[in-house]
């Protein structure tokens, strides 16, 4: 997974290349990357929950 970091106003955007919905903003590059990791974790957790719910049905 390739991360792209861009300056955006007073802060930074961290993005996952070729994944337009995986974006995080923070006031430092390090914080933006950490926030992006949190976003990716939340998305993965959501999808795992959906898979587990489907298995139970």
C-alpha positions as CSV (number, residue, x, y, z in Angstrom):
1,X,0.0,0.0,0.0
2,X,1.6,3.2,-1.1
3,X,1.0,6.4,0.9
4,X,1.0,9.8,-0.7
5,X,1.5,12.9,1.5
6,X,0.5,16.4,0.2
7,X,0.6,19.8,1.8
8,X,-2.9,21.1,2.2
9,X,-3.3,24.6,3.7
10,X,-2.1,24.6,7.3
11,X,-1.7,20.8,7.3
12,X,-1.2,17.6,5.4
13,X,-3.3,15.1,3.6
14,X,-2.2,11.5,3.7
15,X,-3.8,9.2,1.0
16,X,-3.5,5.6,-0.2
17,X,-2.6,5.6,-3.9
18,X,-5.4,4.5,-6.1
19,X,-7.9,4.5,-3.2
20,X,-9.7,7.8,-3.5
21,X,-11.8,7.3,-0.3
22,X,-8.9,6.6,2.0
23,X,-7.8,10.1,3.1
24,X,-6.7,11.7,6.4
25,X,-5.8,15.2,7.4
26,X,-3.6,16.4,10.2
27,X,-1.3,19.4,11.0
28,X,1.9,17.4,10.7
29,X,3.0,14.7,8.2
30,X,3.5,12.2,11.0
31,X,0.0,12.7,12.4
32,X,-1.5,12.5,9.0
33,X,0.1,9.1,8.4
34,X,-1.1,7.9,11.8
35,X,-4.6,9.1,11.1
36,X,-4.6,7.4,7.7
37,X,-3.5,4.1,9.5
38,X,-6.6,4.6,11.8
39,X,-8.8,5.1,8.8
40,X,-7.5,1.9,7.1
41,X,-8.0,-0.1,10.3
42,X,-11.6,1.1,10.7
43,X,-12.4,0.2,7.1
44,X,-10.8,-3.2,7.5
45,X,-12.7,-3.8,10.8
46,X,-16.0,-2.8,9.1
47,X,-15.5,-5.2,6.3
48,X,-14.5,-8.0,8.6
49,X,-17.7,-7.4,10.6
50,X,-19.7,-7.5,7.4
51,X,-18.2,-10.8,6.4
52,X,-18.8,-12.3,9.8
53,X,-22.4,-11.1,9.8
54,X,-23.0,-12.8,6.4
55,X,-21.5,-16.1,7.7
56,X,-24.0,-16.1,10.6
57,X,-27.0,-15.7,8.3
